[in-house]
Amino acid sequence: MRGRIFNIFFLVSVIVAVGVSIWGPEALSDYRDRSLLGTIHEQQVESGEEGYRYQLSPAEKLYVLSRALESQAAAESEWGLKGQGQETWQQESGGSYAFVVNHRGLSEDVSYEEMNEAVNQALSDLKEAGILPESVQRVEPELYEAELYSAIDVREPRNSAAVWRLTLSQSQRGLLKENRLMEAYMDADDGKIYEFYARTERKWEDMDPDTLVSSWCQYLGLPKPRAFESSGILSEATPFFRKYVVQGNGEERTIVTVGFYEGIQEIFIRITQ
């Protein structure tokens, strides 16, 4: 009698187990589906590329920006687009580069006051490094115009740099331009100034271009510059200049010109190819 009861219990257990194995997953799935329908759920999904942003080194940024600025200058010269802010590009064996207006601008990520503060901090850093004299005045928001650009390697769009172009406003009549920053290209990420034109009290004979460019490279975190033999004195609109090479990755290089315009007493550091 006891053995028969055990056999019946065992048989019922097997039937229940088989039934659960067949019906259970489907019932659970239906229950989960009903709980998810008509509602919004959030789930964190890990991805190998999530949050990834390619960071260019200072030398890479310098190279991309110099190529993009050169493409802009070439287009302005050929098509007379200067001052129109139109998109331009350059197609060479090394690829296509563009210098385009970044419509993100001041409205979303940064205010004009924050950008202005960053420029003045950059000026202080340049003065401390001996690149600019203390006589250069601080940037006043009402006297300058700022626009955000993107320098882009069109073949590899991840190779891009956001740059603020700051210029002294031409609408300010009667404004004395002595000891003022005239134009600058500033990294929108770290606030470093890559290229600038500034009117100062300095004269060319008072300047040491080798020391100046070395300090500028150190300020930007660039490799040490090497002297570059220019193709001729007519390569610049002034006889007062000296050119250098900053080496990047592989065969990439950027030409850095330290120069001076006599008469208006304007010193500049310009990057080209």
Protein Blocks (a to p, Z undefined) as FASTA:
>chain_A
ZZmmmmmmmmmmmmmmmmmmmmmmmmmmmmmmmmmgopacddddddfkgoiacdddfklm
mmmmmmmmmmmmmmmmmnopghnlpacddddfkbpcdddddfklmmlmpcfklmmmmmmm
mmmmmmmnomacfklccddfklpccdddddddfklmmlccddddddddfklghiafehia
fbdcddfklopafbdcdddfbdfklpcfklmmmmmmmmnopacddddddfbjklpcbfbd
cddddddehjbccdddddddehjlpacddddZZ
